[in-house]
Amino acid sequence: MNSLRNKVQLIGNLGNGPEIITVEKWTKLAAISEDFLSKAQKAVIEGKLINPSYGTNEGDKGYITEIKCNELLMLGK
């Protein structure tokens, strides 16, 4: 049951091209995403939600929501 925690599936058109920020090992999935995905392309992405926090110079704290992708299916042409 623990493998279902924070699991997310997204199906639709990409709003922007993929942004690869950090890759622990330069995986095939990251390379394929960077080379073949672009804005408005249809795709299915499955992964885990992660919410890292960051601090600003003014001392404010902010959060971002990201998806750590485990599975990718490109749809369309």
N, C-alpha and C positions, 0 to 999 in steps of 0.2 A: 504494500500500500504506500510505502514511502516514496516509490518511484513516481507516483502520481502528484506529489506535492509540487506546486508552482509550475505544473505542466501547461503549455499553451499551444494551440494550433491556430495558425492564421492562414486564410485562403483569400486571395484577392490580387489587386494590382499594386505594384510597388509605387509608393509616393515619391521616392528618390532612389538613386542607385545605392547599392550596399556600401556601408561605411565600416571598414575593418579597422578597429582601433588597436586591439591587442590580440595576438595569437600566440598561445603558449608554444605550440608546435605549428609550423606552417602547414596546416592540414590541406588535403585535397578539396574539402568542402569550402574552405576559405578561398582557395585559389580559383575554384570554379565560380563561386559567387562574384568575386571581383572581376573575372574575365567575361562572364556570360550574362550576368543580370544587369538590367538598366531600368531607368524610370519607366513606369506604365506597363511593365511586363507582368504577366500573370504568374503567380507562384504559390506554392503551399510550403509553409515553414512550420516545423515543429521543434519545440525546445523548452527551455526553462526560463522563467522570469527572474531577473536579478535586479536589485535596487541599490546600486552603489551611492554613497553620499560623497559630497565634496564641500570644501570650505572656500569662501571668497576672501579677498584681502581685507574686506570690511568686517570680517568675523561672522558673516551669515553662513548658514548651513543649507545646502540644497541637495536634492535627490534626483536621480535620473532612473527611468525604467528602461531596461534593455532586455533583449532576448538572446540567450546563448543557444544558437541553432544546433540541433542534433541531426535533423533530417531536412532535406530540401528536395522539392519536386518542381521543376520548371514546366509551366503549362503554356499552351499556344505554340506559335511558330518559333 
